[in-house]
Amino acid sequence: MERGAIRDKMGASILCDFTGLKYGKITPTDLDGFVDFGNKIFVLIECKGGKARMPYGQRLALERLIDNSKVKSLLIVAKWKKLSKGFIDVANCEVTQIRFAKKWHKIPKTTVRKIVDRFVEKYAPEYNH
């Protein structure tokens, strides 16, 4: 099986219910992807479908995580338009914005893969293939 591919399609379709983990107005959030390049750089990925926007609490939590990391970190927010074989092809999702160096940046039309490749090339070139 190819690395990165969904190994357990049944398990991937199981949803998590966080209602039992509510603390006042605070509840857990999720993240669609995280890559640790040897503790040198981190890349976090959040995908939204169609016109969906990131909820305020999720945005705040991910901003804090990225901004307070001791490792150079990048948060990518992307949108998906259609499923490929029933799944989201994250590498080819269109990037809508990134969080880097404690600032949000709008990005000209590009893919998650291209943004990750550029980040790796600049900050961890030993991981380029």
A tleap script that builds the chain and sets N, CA, C and O, in Angstrom:
source leaprc.protein.ff14SB
mol = sequence {
  NMET GLU ARG GLY ALA ILE ARG ASP LYS MET
  GLY ALA SER ILE LEU CYS ASP PHE THR GLY
  LEU LYS TYR GLY LYS ILE THR PRO THR ASP
  LEU ASP GLY PHE VAL ASP PHE GLY ASN LYS
  ILE PHE VAL LEU ILE GLU CYS LYS GLY GLY
  LYS ALA ARG MET PRO TYR GLY GLN ARG LEU
  ALA LEU GLU ARG LEU ILE ASP ASN SER LYS
  VAL LYS SER LEU LEU ILE VAL ALA LYS TRP
  LYS LYS LEU SER LYS GLY PHE ILE ASP VAL
  ALA ASN CYS GLU VAL THR GLN ILE ARG PHE
  ALA LYS LYS TRP HIE LYS ILE PRO LYS THR
  THR VAL ARG LYS ILE VAL ASP ARG PHE VAL
  GLU LYS TYR ALA PRO GLU TYR ASN CHIE
}
set mol.1.N position { 0.832 -1.179 0.000 }
set mol.1.CA position { 0.000 0.000 0.000 }
set mol.1.C position { 0.882 1.250 0.000 }
set mol.1.O position { 1.879 1.320 0.719 }
set mol.2.N position { 0.505 2.220 -0.806 }
set mol.2.CA position { 1.262 3.469 -0.905 }
set mol.2.C position { 1.135 4.293 0.367 }
set mol.2.O position { 0.039 4.440 0.909 }
set mol.3.N position { 2.262 4.836 0.850 }
set mol.3.CA position { 2.235 5.683 2.050 }
set mol.3.C position { 1.359 6.893 1.785 }
set mol.3.O position { 1.394 7.478 0.703 }
set mol.4.N position { 0.574 7.260 2.787 }
set mol.4.CA position { -0.313 8.406 2.665 }
set mol.4.C position { -1.701 8.030 2.184 }
set mol.4.O position { -2.642 8.809 2.333 }
set mol.5.N position { -1.838 6.841 1.606 }
set mol.5.CA position { -3.146 6.390 1.130 }
set mol.5.C position { -3.999 5.961 2.324 }
set mol.5.O position { -3.470 5.610 3.378 }
set mol.6.N position { -5.302 5.991 2.154 }
set mol.6.CA position { -6.211 5.561 3.209 }
set mol.6.C position { -6.080 4.053 3.355 }
set mol.6.O position { -6.334 3.307 2.410 }
set mol.7.N position { -5.688 3.612 4.529 }
set mol.7.CA position { -5.471 2.188 4.771 }
set mol.7.C position { -6.747 1.490 5.207 }
set mol.7.O position { -6.994 0.342 4.838 }
set mol.8.N position { -7.554 2.183 5.992 }
set mol.8.CA position { -8.761 1.589 6.557 }
set mol.8.C position { -9.957 2.452 6.160 }
set mol.8.O position { -10.338 3.369 6.888 }
set mol.9.N position { -10.541 2.156 5.008 }
set mol.9.CA position { -11.653 2.978 4.503 }
set mol.9.C position { -12.838 2.959 5.450 }
set mol.9.O position { -13.518 3.973 5.604 }
set mol.10.N position { -13.096 1.847 6.076 }
set mol.10.CA position { -14.195 1.754 7.036 }
set mol.10.C position { -13.905 2.648 8.240 }
set mol.10.O position { -14.763 3.418 8.673 }
set mol.11.N position { -12.696 2.541 8.771 }
set mol.11.CA position { -12.317 3.355 9.919 }
set mol.11.C position { -12.309 4.838 9.600 }
set mol.11.O position { -12.658 5.658 10.448 }
set mol.12.N position { -11.911 5.190 8.380 }
set mol.12.CA position { -11.863 6.595 7.975 }
set mol.12.C position { -13.259 7.202 7.894 }
set mol.12.O position { -13.410 8.421 7.965 }
set mol.13.N position { -14.264 6.373 7.747 }
set mol.13.CA position { -15.631 6.891 7.623 }
set mol.13.C position { -16.334 7.020 8.974 }
set mol.13.O position { -17.469 7.492 9.037 }
set mol.14.N position { -15.678 6.611 10.039 }
set mol.14.CA position { -16.271 6.704 11.375 }
set mol.14.C position { -16.081 8.119 11.905 }
set mol.14.O position { -14.970 8.647 11.889 }
set mol.15.N position { -17.150 8.724 12.369 }
set mol.15.CA position { -17.113 10.085 12.878 }
set mol.15.C position { -16.887 10.098 14.383 }
set mol.15.O position { -17.341 9.204 15.097 }
set mol.16.N position { -16.187 11.113 14.854 }
set mol.16.CA position { -15.949 11.288 16.290 }
set mol.16.C position { -16.974 12.274 16.852 }
set mol.16.O position { -17.205 13.334 16.271 }
set mol.17.N position { -17.578 11.926 17.968 }
set mol.17.CA position { -18.530 12.800 18.654 }
set mol.17.C position { -17.841 13.367 19.883 }
set mol.17.O position { -17.494 12.630 20.805 }
set mol.18.N position { -17.644 14.685 19.892 }
set mol.18.CA position { -16.931 15.341 20.982 }
set mol.18.C position { -17.865 15.989 22.007 }
set mol.18.O position { -17.400 16.755 22.851 }
set mol.19.N position { -19.162 15.703 21.957 }
set mol.19.CA position { -20.085 16.380 22.872 }
set mol.19.C position { -19.763 16.096 24.338 }
set mol.19.O position { -20.059 16.928 25.196 }
set mol.20.N position { -19.179 14.968 24.642 }
set mol.20.CA position { -18.812 14.649 26.019 }
set mol.20.C position { -17.545 15.352 26.478 }
set mol.20.O position { -17.118 15.188 27.621 }
set mol.21.N position { -16.943 16.136 25.589 }
set mol.21.CA position { -15.720 16.865 25.924 }
set mol.21.C position { -15.942 18.372 25.815 }
set mol.21.O position { -15.079 19.104 25.331 }
set mol.22.N position { -17.100 18.820 26.267 }
set mol.22.CA position { -17.425 20.235 26.229 }
set mol.22.C position { -17.058 20.872 27.569 }
set mol.22.O position { -17.419 20.364 28.630 }
set mol.23.N position { -16.334 21.993 27.503 }
set mol.23.CA position { -15.903 22.730 28.685 }
set mol.23.C position { -16.358 24.172 28.507 }
set mol.23.O position { -15.663 24.978 27.889 }
set mol.24.N position { -17.528 24.492 29.050 }
set mol.24.CA position { -18.120 25.798 28.781 }
set mol.24.C position { -18.464 25.868 27.304 }
set mol.24.O position { -19.247 25.057 26.810 }
set mol.25.N position { -17.894 26.818 26.604 }
set mol.25.CA position { -18.114 26.942 25.154 }
set mol.25.C position { -17.008 26.273 24.348 }
set mol.25.O position { -17.010 26.336 23.118 }
set mol.26.N position { -16.071 25.635 25.029 }
set mol.26.CA position { -14.924 25.037 24.357 }
set mol.26.C position { -15.183 23.557 24.077 }
set mol.26.O position { -15.600 22.806 24.958 }
set mol.27.N position { -14.924 23.156 22.826 }
set mol.27.CA position { -14.990 21.750 22.431 }
set mol.27.C position { -13.767 21.440 21.564 }
set mol.27.O position { -13.163 22.363 21.018 }
set mol.28.N position { -13.390 20.180 21.423 }
set mol.28.CA position { -12.251 19.834 20.572 }
set mol.28.C position { -12.478 20.244 19.114 }
set mol.28.O position { -13.611 20.373 18.652 }
set mol.29.N position { -11.389 20.440 18.426 }
set mol.29.CA position { -11.432 20.695 16.986 }
set mol.29.C position { -10.676 19.577 16.288 }
set mol.29.O position { -10.013 18.768 16.936 }
set mol.30.N position { -10.775 19.533 14.989 }
set mol.30.CA position { -10.042 18.522 14.236 }
set mol.30.C position { -9.087 19.204 13.272 }
set mol.30.O position { -9.139 20.418 13.074 }
set mol.31.N position { -8.231 18.416 12.689 }
set mol.31.CA position { -7.253 18.874 11.718 }
set mol.31.C position { -7.175 17.796 10.651 }
set mol.31.O position { -7.157 16.607 10.969 }
set mol.32.N position { -7.129 18.199 9.399 }
set mol.32.CA position { -7.142 17.208 8.324 }
set mol.32.C position { -5.778 16.604 8.021 }
set mol.32.O position { -5.699 15.472 7.543 }
set mol.33.N position { -4.713 17.334 8.290 }
set mol.33.CA position { -3.391 16.777 8.009 }
set mol.33.C position { -2.297 17.448 8.802 }
set mol.33.O position { -2.364 18.643 9.088 }
set mol.34.N position { -1.283 16.672 9.156 }
set mol.34.CA position { -0.108 17.186 9.862 }
set mol.34.C position { 1.105 16.423 9.363 }
set mol.34.O position { 1.102 15.193 9.335 }
set mol.35.N position { 2.155 17.160 8.964 }
set mol.35.CA position { 3.399 16.528 8.529 }
set mol.35.C position { 4.551 17.108 9.346 }
set mol.35.O position { 4.724 18.325 9.416 }
set mol.36.N position { 5.326 16.235 9.955 }
set mol.36.CA position { 6.507 16.615 10.727 }
set mol.36.C position { 7.723 16.219 9.896 }
set mol.36.O position { 7.995 15.033 9.713 }
set mol.37.N position { 8.449 17.208 9.396 }
set mol.37.CA position { 9.653 16.959 8.622 }
set mol.37.C position { 10.845 16.931 9.579 }
set mol.37.O position { 11.612 17.890 9.664 }
set mol.38.N position { 10.988 15.809 10.299 }
set mol.38.CA position { 12.130 15.584 11.176 }
set mol.38.C position { 12.298 16.629 12.269 }
set mol.38.O position { 13.424 16.941 12.655 }
set mol.39.N position { 11.196 17.174 12.773 }
set mol.39.CA position { 11.195 18.207 13.807 }
set mol.39.C position { 11.896 19.488 13.343 }
set mol.39.O position { 12.277 20.327 14.160 }
set mol.40.N position { 12.061 19.626 12.029 }
set mol.40.CA position { 12.674 20.830 11.460 }
set mol.40.C position { 11.588 21.809 11.029 }
set mol.40.O position { 11.687 23.007 11.293 }
set mol.41.N position { 10.552 21.300 10.366 }
set mol.41.CA position { 9.385 22.106 9.986 }
set mol.41.C position { 8.121 21.277 10.178 }
set mol.41.O position { 8.143 20.051 10.069 }
set mol.42.N position { 7.019 21.968 10.465 }
set mol.42.CA position { 5.715 21.329 10.568 }
set mol.42.C position { 4.798 21.948 9.521 }
set mol.42.O position { 4.857 23.150 9.262 }
set mol.43.N position { 3.949 21.117 8.922 }
set mol.43.CA position { 2.919 21.585 7.993 }
set mol.43.C position { 1.586 21.031 8.471 }
set mol.43.O position { 1.423 19.821 8.624 }
set mol.44.N position { 0.629 21.936 8.706 }
set mol.44.CA position { -0.728 21.562 9.099 }
set mol.44.C position { -1.649 21.899 7.945 }
set mol.44.O position { -1.473 22.922 7.285 }
set mol.45.N position { -2.626 21.051 7.698 }
set mol.45.CA position { -3.533 21.238 6.571 }
set mol.45.C position { -4.969 21.105 7.041 }
set mol.45.O position { -5.326 20.147 7.726 }
set mol.46.N position { -5.785 22.073 6.669 }
set mol.46.CA position { -7.219 22.047 6.950 }
set mol.46.C position { -7.955 22.260 5.632 }
set mol.46.O position { -7.744 23.266 4.955 }
set mol.47.N position { -8.814 21.316 5.270 }
set mol.47.CA position { -9.583 21.390 4.026 }
set mol.47.C position { -11.051 21.663 4.330 }
set mol.47.O position { -11.619 21.111 5.273 }
set mol.48.N position { -11.642 22.510 3.528 }
set mol.48.CA position { -13.064 22.836 3.649 }
set mol.48.C position { -13.721 22.590 2.298 }
set mol.48.O position { -13.115 22.810 1.249 }
set mol.49.N position { -14.956 22.137 2.335 }
set mol.49.CA position { -15.687 21.876 1.099 }
set mol.49.C position { -16.497 23.076 0.658 }
set mol.49.O position { -17.073 23.791 1.478 }
set mol.50.N position { -16.534 23.289 -0.655 }
set mol.50.CA position { -17.358 24.358 -1.221 }
set mol.50.C position { -17.080 25.715 -0.621 }
set mol.50.O position { -15.949 26.199 -0.646 }
set mol.51.N position { -18.130 26.334 -0.075 }
set mol.51.CA position { -18.000 27.675 0.496 }
set mol.51.C position { -17.863 27.645 2.018 }
set mol.51.O position { -17.938 28.691 2.663 }
set mol.52.N position { -17.667 26.481 2.588 }
set mol.52.CA position { -17.532 26.361 4.045 }
set mol.52.C position { -16.329 27.162 4.520 }
set mol.52.O position { -15.291 27.206 3.860 }
set mol.53.N position { -16.486 27.783 5.658 }
set mol.53.CA position { -15.406 28.566 6.263 }
set mol.53.C position { -14.977 27.902 7.566 }
set mol.53.O position { -15.728 27.140 8.176 }
set mol.54.N position { -13.772 28.206 7.966 }
set mol.54.CA position { -13.271 27.655 9.211 }
set mol.54.C position { -13.984 28.345 10.373 }
set mol.54.O position { -13.994 29.574 10.442 }
set mol.55.N position { -14.581 27.576 11.287 }
set mol.55.CA position { -15.223 28.186 12.451 }
set mol.55.C position { -14.213 28.982 13.280 }
set mol.55.O position { -13.024 28.664 13.302 }
set mol.56.N position { -14.699 30.014 13.957 }
set mol.56.CA position { -13.833 30.897 14.740 }
set mol.56.C position { -12.967 30.127 15.737 }
set mol.56.O position { -11.763 30.368 15.824 }
set mol.57.N position { -13.562 29.214 16.480 }
set mol.57.CA position { -12.807 28.469 17.491 }
set mol.57.C position { -11.697 27.627 16.890 }
set mol.57.O position { -10.601 27.552 17.445 }
set mol.58.N position { -11.974 26.994 15.764 }
set mol.58.CA position { -10.952 26.193 15.093 }
set mol.58.C position { -9.823 27.097 14.585 }
set mol.58.O position { -8.643 26.781 14.733 }
set mol.59.N position { -10.207 28.210 13.994 }
set mol.59.CA position { -9.213 29.162 13.490 }
set mol.59.C position { -8.300 29.634 14.629 }
set mol.59.O position { -7.077 29.650 14.489 }
set mol.60.N position { -8.901 30.010 15.736 }
set mol.60.CA position { -8.139 30.503 16.882 }
set mol.60.C position { -7.198 29.421 17.428 }
set mol.60.O position { -6.037 29.700 17.726 }
set mol.61.N position { -7.692 28.209 17.555 }
set mol.61.CA position { -6.868 27.111 18.077 }
set mol.61.C position { -5.676 26.825 17.161 }
set mol.61.O position { -4.555 26.640 17.636 }
set mol.62.N position { -5.917 26.788 15.858 }
set mol.62.CA position { -4.828 26.489 14.924 }
set mol.62.C position { -3.838 27.651 14.835 }
set mol.62.O position { -2.634 27.430 14.705 }
set mol.63.N position { -4.338 28.888 14.904 }
set mol.63.CA position { -3.438 30.053 14.943 }
set mol.63.C position { -2.509 29.954 16.146 }
set mol.63.O position { -1.298 30.140 16.024 }
set mol.64.N position { -3.077 29.664 17.291 }
set mol.64.CA position { -2.273 29.571 18.514 }
set mol.64.C position { -1.253 28.446 18.421 }
set mol.64.O position { -0.111 28.601 18.852 }
set mol.65.N position { -1.658 27.331 17.866 }
set mol.65.CA position { -0.746 26.201 17.708 }
set mol.65.C position { 0.428 26.572 16.805 }
set mol.65.O position { 1.582 26.330 17.158 }
set mol.66.N position { 0.141 27.153 15.653 }
set mol.66.CA position { 1.175 27.554 14.695 }
set mol.66.C position { 2.059 28.658 15.269 }
set mol.66.O position { 3.286 28.573 15.220 }
set mol.67.N position { 1.423 29.692 15.812 }
set mol.67.CA position { 2.162 30.867 16.290 }
set mol.67.C position { 3.067 30.558 17.475 }
set mol.67.O position { 4.073 31.241 17.669 }
set mol.68.N position { 2.735 29.550 18.268 }
set mol.68.CA position { 3.516 29.234 19.460 }
set mol.68.C position { 4.450 28.041 19.286 }
set mol.68.O position { 5.097 27.605 20.238 }
set mol.69.N position { 4.514 27.521 18.074 }
set mol.69.CA position { 5.402 26.398 17.808 }
set mol.69.C position { 6.853 26.863 17.854 }
set mol.69.O position { 7.178 27.952 17.380 }
set mol.70.N position { 7.716 26.040 18.421 }
set mol.70.CA position { 9.148 26.346 18.432 }
set mol.70.C position { 9.812 25.887 17.150 }
set mol.70.O position { 10.989 26.155 16.912 }
set mol.71.N position { 9.036 25.189 16.323 }
set mol.71.CA position { 9.509 24.711 15.026 }
set mol.71.C position { 8.857 25.576 13.958 }
set mol.71.O position { 7.684 25.925 14.085 }
set mol.72.N position { 9.591 25.930 12.908 }
set mol.72.CA position { 9.021 26.717 11.805 }
set mol.72.C position { 7.810 25.957 11.274 }
set mol.72.O position { 7.927 24.809 10.845 }
set mol.73.N position { 6.632 26.612 11.305 }
set mol.73.CA position { 5.379 25.928 10.987 }
set mol.73.C position { 4.545 26.689 9.982 }
set mol.73.O position { 4.592 27.917 9.911 }
set mol.74.N position { 3.785 25.943 9.211 }
set mol.74.CA position { 2.915 26.487 8.181 }
set mol.74.C position { 1.545 25.843 8.311 }
set mol.74.O position { 1.437 24.621 8.407 }
set mol.75.N position { 0.502 26.656 8.316 }
set mol.75.CA position { -0.875 26.165 8.284 }
set mol.75.C position { -1.440 26.487 6.918 }
set mol.75.O position { -1.418 27.639 6.486 }
set mol.76.N position { -1.940 25.482 6.246 }
set mol.76.CA position { -2.542 25.641 4.927 }
set mol.76.C position { -4.038 25.419 5.048 }
set mol.76.O position { -4.478 24.398 5.576 }
set mol.77.N position { -4.824 26.378 4.557 }
set mol.77.CA position { -6.267 26.223 4.473 }
set mol.77.C position { -6.585 26.075 2.988 }
set mol.77.O position { -6.206 26.911 2.168 }
set mol.78.N position { -7.283 25.002 2.664 }
set mol.78.CA position { -7.571 24.701 1.263 }
set mol.78.C position { -9.037 24.341 1.097 }
set mol.78.O position { -9.730 24.023 2.063 }
set mol.79.N position { -9.495 24.399 -0.147 }
set mol.79.CA position { -10.876 24.003 -0.431 }
set mol.79.C position { -10.874 22.878 -1.458 }
set mol.79.O position { -10.026 22.806 -2.347 }
set mol.80.N position { -11.849 22.016 -1.296 }
set mol.80.CA position { -12.027 20.940 -2.257 }
set mol.80.C position { -13.370 21.138 -2.950 }
set mol.80.O position { -14.337 21.610 -2.352 }
set mol.81.N position { -13.402 20.765 -4.225 }
set mol.81.CA position { -14.609 20.967 -5.027 }
set mol.81.C position { -15.308 19.660 -5.353 }
set mol.81.O position { -16.536 19.612 -5.424 }
set mol.82.N position { -14.535 18.601 -5.551 }
set mol.82.CA position { -15.149 17.314 -5.888 }
set mol.82.C position { -14.328 16.184 -5.285 }
set mol.82.O position { -13.149 16.341 -4.966 }
set mol.83.N position { -14.976 15.063 -5.143 }
set mol.83.CA position { -14.305 13.890 -4.606 }
set mol.83.C position { -13.663 13.103 -5.737 }
set mol.83.O position { -14.165 13.092 -6.861 }
set mol.84.N position { -12.561 12.452 -5.436 }
set mol.84.CA position { -11.886 11.591 -6.391 }
set mol.84.C position { -11.957 10.180 -5.824 }
set mol.84.O position { -11.336 9.892 -4.800 }
set mol.85.N position { -12.703 9.304 -6.473 }
set mol.85.CA position { -12.900 7.928 -5.999 }
set mol.85.C position { -13.515 7.919 -4.600 }
set mol.85.O position { -13.241 7.025 -3.799 }
set mol.86.N position { -14.350 8.922 -4.314 }
set mol.86.CA position { -15.025 8.997 -3.032 }
set mol.86.C position { -14.233 9.693 -1.937 }
set mol.86.O position { -14.686 9.761 -0.795 }
set mol.87.N position { -13.059 10.210 -2.269 }
set mol.87.CA position { -12.206 10.849 -1.279 }
set mol.87.C position { -11.743 12.218 -1.767 }
set mol.87.O position { -11.869 12.547 -2.947 }
set mol.88.N position { -11.211 13.002 -0.849 }
set mol.88.CA position { -10.642 14.299 -1.181 }
set mol.88.C position { -9.171 14.088 -1.543 }
set mol.88.O position { -8.418 13.505 -0.763 }
set mol.89.N position { -8.768 14.551 -2.702 }
set mol.89.CA position { -7.371 14.497 -3.131 }
set mol.89.C position { -6.700 15.756 -2.575 }
set mol.89.O position { -6.650 16.787 -3.246 }
set mol.90.N position { -6.192 15.667 -1.360 }
set mol.90.CA position { -5.687 16.837 -0.638 }
set mol.90.C position { -4.547 17.520 -1.387 }
set mol.90.O position { -4.491 18.750 -1.413 }
set mol.91.N position { -3.654 16.776 -1.985 }
set mol.91.CA position { -2.516 17.369 -2.703 }
set mol.91.C position { -2.979 18.345 -3.780 }
set mol.91.O position { -2.300 19.332 -4.060 }
set mol.92.N position { -4.123 18.072 -4.376 }
set mol.92.CA position { -4.615 18.910 -5.470 }
set mol.92.C position { -5.704 19.893 -5.062 }
set mol.92.O position { -6.285 20.554 -5.922 }
set mol.93.N position { -5.990 20.003 -3.775 }
set mol.93.CA position { -6.952 21.009 -3.315 }
set mol.93.C position { -6.367 22.402 -3.528 }
set mol.93.O position { -5.154 22.599 -3.450 }
set mol.94.N position { -7.245 23.359 -3.798 }
set mol.94.CA position { -6.815 24.740 -4.016 }
set mol.94.C position { -6.596 25.450 -2.684 }
set mol.94.O position { -7.479 25.458 -1.826 }
set mol.95.N position { -5.430 26.040 -2.515 }
set mol.95.CA position { -5.101 26.776 -1.283 }
set mol.95.C position { -5.829 28.114 -1.296 }
set mol.95.O position { -5.789 28.844 -2.286 }
set mol.96.N position { -6.495 28.429 -0.186 }
set mol.96.CA position { -7.181 29.715 -0.079 }
set mol.96.C position { -6.370 30.702 0.739 }
set mol.96.O position { -6.394 31.903 0.469 }
set mol.97.N position { -5.650 30.203 1.742 }
set mol.97.CA position { -4.788 31.055 2.551 }
set mol.97.C position { -3.828 30.197 3.356 }
set mol.97.O position { -4.021 28.992 3.519 }
set mol.98.N position { -2.785 30.854 3.854 }
set mol.98.CA position { -1.832 30.167 4.723 }
set mol.98.C position { -1.592 31.035 5.953 }
set mol.98.O position { -1.803 32.247 5.932 }
set mol.99.N position { -1.144 30.382 7.027 }
set mol.99.CA position { -0.727 31.081 8.237 }
set mol.99.C position { 0.756 30.781 8.407 }
set mol.99.O position { 1.156 29.622 8.517 }
set mol.100.N position { 1.566 31.836 8.428 }
set mol.100.CA position { 2.999 31.696 8.571 }
set mol.100.C position { 3.544 32.967 9.221 }
set mol.100.O position { 3.110 34.071 8.891 }
set mol.101.N position { 4.483 32.815 10.132 }
set mol.101.CA position { 5.117 33.950 10.815 }
set mol.101.C position { 4.071 34.864 11.465 }
set mol.101.O position { 4.163 36.089 11.390 }
set mol.102.N position { 3.071 34.237 12.105 }
set mol.102.CA position { 2.025 34.931 12.863 }
set mol.102.C position { 1.148 35.856 12.017 }
set mol.102.O position { 0.565 36.815 12.523 }
set mol.103.N position { 1.065 35.547 10.704 }
set mol.103.CA position { 0.219 36.347 9.812 }
set mol.103.C position { -0.512 35.434 8.833 }
set mol.103.O position { -0.008 34.383 8.437 }
set mol.104.N position { -1.720 35.868 8.453 }
set mol.104.CA position { -2.470 35.195 7.402 }
set mol.104.C position { -2.050 35.797 6.067 }
set mol.104.O position { -1.852 37.007 5.956 }
set mol.105.N position { -1.915 34.947 5.063 }
set mol.105.CA position { -1.526 35.386 3.732 }
set mol.105.C position { -2.486 34.779 2.712 }
set mol.105.O position { -2.731 33.573 2.724 }
set mol.106.N position { -3.031 35.625 1.825 }
set mol.106.CA position { -3.815 35.128 0.687 }
set mol.106.C position { -2.816 34.624 -0.340 }
set mol.106.O position { -1.740 35.198 -0.508 }
set mol.107.N position { -3.171 33.567 -1.013 }
set mol.107.CA position { -2.258 32.931 -1.957 }
set mol.107.C position { -2.891 32.905 -3.346 }
set mol.107.O position { -4.058 32.538 -3.487 }
set mol.108.N position { -2.127 33.294 -4.380 }
set mol.108.CA position { -2.662 33.143 -5.742 }
set mol.108.C position { -2.986 31.676 -6.002 }
set mol.108.O position { -2.403 30.798 -5.367 }
set mol.109.N position { -3.872 31.406 -6.891 }
set mol.109.CA position { -4.358 30.051 -7.150 }
set mol.109.C position { -3.210 29.045 -7.294 }
set mol.109.O position { -2.383 29.140 -8.201 }
set mol.110.N position { -3.191 28.091 -6.379 }
set mol.110.CA position { -2.187 27.031 -6.394 }
set mol.110.C position { -2.716 25.849 -5.581 }
set mol.110.O position { -3.796 25.927 -4.995 }
set mol.111.N position { -1.965 24.773 -5.550 }
set mol.111.CA position { -2.396 23.562 -4.847 }
set mol.111.C position { -1.640 23.385 -3.531 }
set mol.111.O position { -0.605 24.006 -3.292 }
set mol.112.N position { -2.191 22.526 -2.699 }
set mol.112.CA position { -1.539 22.182 -1.436 }
set mol.112.C position { -0.146 21.627 -1.718 }
set mol.112.O position { 0.820 22.018 -1.062 }
set mol.113.N position { -0.037 20.736 -2.669 }
set mol.113.CA position { 1.264 20.122 -2.994 }
set mol.113.C position { 2.308 21.170 -3.346 }
set mol.113.O position { 3.444 21.097 -2.878 }
set mol.114.N position { 1.935 22.138 -4.162 }
set mol.114.CA position { 2.899 23.162 -4.580 }
set mol.114.C position { 3.350 24.024 -3.403 }
set mol.114.O position { 4.528 24.371 -3.308 }
set mol.115.N position { 2.432 24.370 -2.511 }
set mol.115.CA position { 2.797 25.175 -1.337 }
set mol.115.C position { 3.724 24.384 -0.413 }
set mol.115.O position { 4.729 24.909 0.067 }
set mol.116.N position { 3.378 23.123 -0.170 }
set mol.116.CA position { 4.231 22.290 0.694 }
set mol.116.C position { 5.617 22.141 0.065 }
set mol.116.O position { 6.626 22.255 0.761 }
set mol.117.N position { 5.674 21.889 -1.236 }
set mol.117.CA position { 6.965 21.734 -1.915 }
set mol.117.C position { 7.832 22.985 -1.750 }
set mol.117.O position { 9.030 22.883 -1.486 }
set mol.118.N position { 7.221 24.164 -1.906 }
set mol.118.CA position { 7.977 25.420 -1.761 }
set mol.118.C position { 8.491 25.605 -0.335 }
set mol.118.O position { 9.625 26.034 -0.124 }
set mol.119.N position { 7.640 25.276 0.641 }
set mol.119.CA position { 8.023 25.418 2.049 }
set mol.119.C position { 9.179 24.480 2.388 }
set mol.119.O position { 10.138 24.875 3.050 }
set mol.120.N position { 9.076 23.247 1.933 }
set mol.120.CA position { 10.132 22.257 2.170 }
set mol.120.C position { 11.422 22.699 1.479 }
set mol.120.O position { 12.500 22.634 2.070 }
set mol.121.N position { 11.312 23.140 0.245 }
set mol.121.CA position { 12.498 23.578 -0.498 }
set mol.121.C position { 13.235 24.699 0.237 }
set mol.121.O position { 14.465 24.723 0.276 }
set mol.122.N position { 12.476 25.617 0.813 }
set mol.122.CA position { 13.085 26.766 1.477 }
set mol.122.C position { 13.636 26.435 2.866 }
set mol.122.O position { 14.718 26.898 3.224 }
set mol.123.N position { 12.903 25.637 3.652 }
set mol.123.CA position { 13.261 25.446 5.046 }
set mol.123.C position { 13.770 24.050 5.421 }
set mol.123.O position { 14.330 23.866 6.501 }
set mol.124.N position { 13.580 23.083 4.548 }
set mol.124.CA position { 14.061 21.727 4.832 }
set mol.124.C position { 14.378 21.008 3.512 }
set mol.124.O position { 13.801 19.958 3.229 }
set mol.125.N position { 15.276 21.557 2.718 }
set mol.125.CA position { 15.522 21.007 1.373 }
set mol.125.C position { 16.000 19.561 1.367 }
set mol.125.O position { 15.897 18.878 0.348 }
set mol.126.N position { 16.516 19.094 2.485 }
set mol.126.CA position { 16.966 17.688 2.527 }
set mol.126.C position { 15.798 16.714 2.381 }
set mol.126.O position { 16.018 15.526 2.146 }
set mol.127.N position { 14.554 17.199 2.518 }
set mol.127.CA position { 13.381 16.335 2.379 }
set mol.127.C position { 12.788 16.377 0.976 }
set mol.127.O position { 11.814 15.673 0.708 }
set mol.128.N position { 13.336 17.169 0.088 }
set mol.128.CA position { 12.851 17.183 -1.305 }
set mol.128.C position { 13.213 15.864 -1.960 }
set mol.128.O position { 14.248 15.266 -1.664 }
set mol.129.N position { 12.356 15.429 -2.840 }
set mol.129.CA position { 12.656 14.169 -3.540 }
set mol.129.C position { 12.858 14.412 -4.995 }
set mol.129.O position { 13.119 13.473 -5.747 }
savepdb mol mol.pdb
quit
